[in-house]
């Protein structure tokens, strides 16, 4: 398993390198540039020449790419705040060697990843690190600071939506499979297809109209907000007031994302569960006289979760890039909204930084999903 993880990480680096080349080439072929708006003013000639030289836009495309790649992958600042990073990484290396030598369980891969995630979290939390991802061409500031100043808002929205989708979608799919062709199953199927086929901007605007504007008109009370992440007077509120204000802003955008994911989880969980319920080993378990609940929860659910694990891994990765349309509709100050701004202003460094962060998330989550396959299904082996 350890060899498989290392091999996948190497493939992941190659994939990210290819992704960066493709995205950089596409940006170069857009037919426009970050200085096009300034060129409309004839008085901006000297200023344009200065920016062109400063940003390296007068260099060949291949040289611009190599400069970007060097800056993107080279830390600008690394400062250890204490010895915890060294201890954490050393412990992770030692535990990895011990698990590779003495542990032959299907949980090995997941434990290795968990150890390294914890070690890296401890190391990063106790290290001042900054990469030189360049300066935004639109004048918004340092790209590294821009991306990570929006990351918290995006994770708050994405994790809330994912949690809602999982705690509703997965049980819904299981119940539909167990009660196949019942009225509830038919109703859930229609609702899932309706949610899955409705564009997210219609869902978002519909929730704003019904649950924010009309609900306030009917009740006379402001229950949900249609834009922003917090109210203007948020810092002056009490702890309970801050929590309530956060929930009031968070519910509508999170629900609009969760509805589509929920529908997908329910459909895939139902289909996978039905396939497992009709398998030979389930018939054997039933023939042994095991309780129905134990057959479903212990034997069927574990293998039926594999397709959902794939969906969740992809959703988690795209969550890093933010729900672009949703953040735009609800004025949510996350990475997705920043990405739209970067594209409209042809901001090369900002677009590249966000795309690569999403790509790294996809690579990492695919590796974790593959490991979870072996945990959920003992028949899956990577040796």
N, C-alpha and C positions, 0 to 999 in steps of 0.2 A: 504493500500500500504506500509506503514512504517513497519508494522509487517511482510509483505512479504519480504521486503528488508533485515530485520534483520535475518529472517529465512534462506534466501539464503546465507547471509554472514556466518552463522553458518555452513551450508552445505558446503560452499566453504572452510572453514578452515579444515573440516573433509576430503574433497577431496584432499586438498594440503598435509595433513598429510599422507594419503594413497599413494599419488603420490611419496612423499619423501621416504617412505618405499620401494616401488617397485623399484624405480630408484637406491637406495642405494643397494638393494639386487642384482639387475642385475649387478651393478658395481663389487660387491664382487664375482660374479660367472663368470666373464669374463675370468678367468684362467690366468691372468697376473697381474702385479703390477707396481707401479711407479718406483720401484727400480730394475726392471729386467735388464735394460741396464747396470746399475752399477755392477751387479753381474757377468757380462762377464769379468770384470777385477779383478783378484784375490787379487790385492793390495788394493782394496776398501772395504775390509771386515770390518775394524773398523769404517769407515765412514758410511757404510750401517747400522751397528748396532746402531750407534748414531741417524741416521735419522729414523730408525724404532721405536726407543723409543720416539724420539721427536714428530713424527707424530702420535703416538699411534697405529701403525700398528701391534704391538705385542699383542694388546688387542682383546678380542672376538668381533665379528661383531656387536652384539647388543650393546656393550658398546661404540664402535666407533660411532654407529648411534646416541645414546643418547648424546654423547659428541658433535657431529656435530649439532644436533637439538638444544641443549642448546645454543651453540655459535651462531647459525644462527638466533635465535629468540631473543637473549638478546643484547640490545644496549651496545656497548662498550663506546661510548661517546655521551652525550647529554648536550648541552650548549645553553641556550637561549641568543640570541644576544640583544633582547629587549622584551617589553611586548606584541608585536603584536601577537605572537603565542597564548598566553592566551586569548587575546581579540577575536581572530578569532575563536578559538574552542568554547569559551563561546557563541559567537554570533550564531555559527552554531547550538549549542544545543538549544538555545532559539528559533531560527527560526524553527527548526525541531518540537519542541513541539507546537508552534503556528500553523504551517501548519497541523500537525496531528489532532489538536483540531478544527480548524475553516475552513480548506480548504478541499473541497470535489470534487475537479476537477481531471480530468484524467491526468493533468500535475503535480499532486502532487509528484509522485515518481521521475520524472525527475528533478523537482525543488529541492527536497531534495538532490539528488545526486549532482546536480550542486552546491548547497550551500556548501556541504561537500568537494567537489573537490577544490572549491575556498579557503575554510578555510584551508584545508590541504596544499594547495600550498603556502598560505601565511605563515603558521606555519613552513613548511619545509624550505622555503626561508630565514626565519629569525631564523633558528636553526642550530647549528652545530651538526650533528648526524652521527654516524658511527657504523656499526655492525661488529662484529668479524666473518667474513665468512672464516677465515683461510688464510693460505699462500699457494700459488700455489706450487704443488709438482715439477713442471718443473723449478722452480727458477725464474718465471716471476714476482713475487712480491705479494703484498697483493691482495686477491681476490676481496674485495669490490672496491678497487681503479681500478683494472683491468676491472671489468664489467662496472662501470660507466664512465670510461675514454673512453670506446667504445660506450656507449649508444647514445651520440650525433650524431655520424656518422651514426648509424643504424636508428635513428629517421629521420634524414635528408633524407636518401635514401627511407625509407619506406613511410613517409608521402608524398614525392614527387610522388612516384609510385602510391599510393592510390588516391591522388588528380587527377592525369592523368586518372586513370582507371574510377573514378566516373564521371568526367565531360565529358568523351567521352562515356563510356559504358552505363550509365543510359539513356541519351538522345537517344543513338543508339537503345537500346531495346524498348523505347517508340515509336520511329518512325517506327521501324519494325512492332510493333503490330498494329499501326494505319494504316500502308500501307501493311497489311498482303498479302503475296504471290506476291508482286510486285517484279520487278527486283532488287531493292535495298534491299528488304527483303531477297531474295535468295542469293544475293551477301554477305550480312552481315552474313547470316547463315553459308555459306561456309567458310568465313574468320574467324568467331568465332571458328568453329570446328577445323580449321587448326591451329589457335593460341593455342587453349586449348589442343590439342593433341600433340603439338611439345614440346619436352623436353626443359627445360629452358636453359640448357647448349648449345644446338644447337642455340637457339635464341640469347643468349649472344655472342657466338663466331661469329655467322653470322653478328650481328650488328657491332662487332669489325672489321670484314673484310671489310664489305661494307661501313659503315658510318664513319669509322676511317681511315683504311689503303688505300682503293681504292679511297675514296673521297678526301683524301689528295693528292694522286697521280694525280687525274684528275684535281683538282683545284689548286694545289700547295700551299694550305693554310691549316694549322693545325686547324681543326674545332672542332673535338672531340678527347678526350684522351681515351686510352684503359685500363689504370690502375691508381690506386691511387685516392685520394680525392682532392689533391691540388698539384700544381707545386712546385718544390724546392724553387723558389724565391717568393713564395706567400706572405710572410710577407713584402716584399719590394714594393709590388704593391699598386696602389691607390685604393680607395674604389670601383670605377667602374671596375678597373682591377681585383680586388678580386672577384667581383660578376661574371664577365665574366669567369674567371678561374674556379670558382666553378660550374657554369652551364656547361662548357665544360667537366668537369669530371663527372658531375652528370647525364647528359642526357642519355647516353647509358645504364648504369645499371638500372636506373629508368624505362626507356622504356621497357627493357627486362622483368622486373617484371610486369609492368603495362599491357603488352599485354595479359598475361595469365589471370590476374584478370579482365581486360576489357572484355575479351571474356565471362567469367563466369557471370559478371554483366549484360551484354547485353542479354545473353540467359535467365537468370532467370527473368530479367525485362520484356522481351518480353512475356514469358510464363505467368507470373503473370498478366501482363497488359491485355492479351487476355482473361484470365479467368474473370477478373473484367469487361471488356467491354461487356461481354455477360451476366452480372448479371441483376437481375430484377430491382434493384434500379437505374442502369444506363439507362435502358429502360424507367423508369418513368421520370428521369431527361430529357431525350431526348423528351419524349412525352409532357413535360411541355413547350417545345420550348426554352430551355436554349441553348446558343451558344455552338457550338461544342468544342471550346477551353476551355470554362469554365467547361464543362462536363468532359473533359479529365484531365485538370490540377487540378481542385478543388475536384472532386468527385472520379475519377478513380485512379489517381496517388497516392493518400494518402494510400489507402489500398493495391495497387500494390507494394508499397515499402517494405512491410514486409519481403519477402524473401531476398531482397537485404540488409536489415538491419542485418539479420543473417550473411550473407556472409561478410559484412564489419566488424562486431564485431569479427569474427574469423580472418580476415586478420589483423586487428589492433593488436590482441593478438600475432599472430605469427610474426608480424613485430618487436615486442620486442626482439624476439630471432634472428632477422636478417634473411635476405634472404641468407641462408648458401651457396648455390651453386653460386648464383650471386656474393656475396662478394668474394668468392674464385676465380672466373673467372676474375673479374675486380680488384682484389687486394684492395678491399675496406676495410679499417680498422675498421670494425664493430664487433658486438657481434657474428654474424654468423661465421665469420672467426676465431674468438677466440674460438668458440665452437668446430670447427674442430680440432684446435690445441690441445684443452683439451682432446678430445677423443683419438687422436693419441698418446698422451703421457700418457694416463690413469691418468689424473689429477683429482682425486676424488673431491676435494673441488670446483674446477672451473666448472666441469660438473654439480655438484649438484646445485651450485649457479645459473647457467644459466637456467637449467631446471626449477627450482623453480620460477625464475623471469617470465619465459614463462607461467608457470602454474597460477601464480597470475594474469597475464594479461588476460588469458582465463577466469578465474572465474569472474573478474571484468567486462570484456566486455560482458559476457553472462548476467550478472545482468542488465547492461545498455540496452542491446538489449531487454530483457524481458520488461523493463519499457517502451521502445520506442514502443513496440507492443501496449500497452495500449494507448499511445499518438496518434498513427496512426489510430488505429481501436477502436472506442468507445465501441464496443461490448466486448472487452477483459477486464476482471475484475480480480483482485487479492484479493478481500476482502474475 
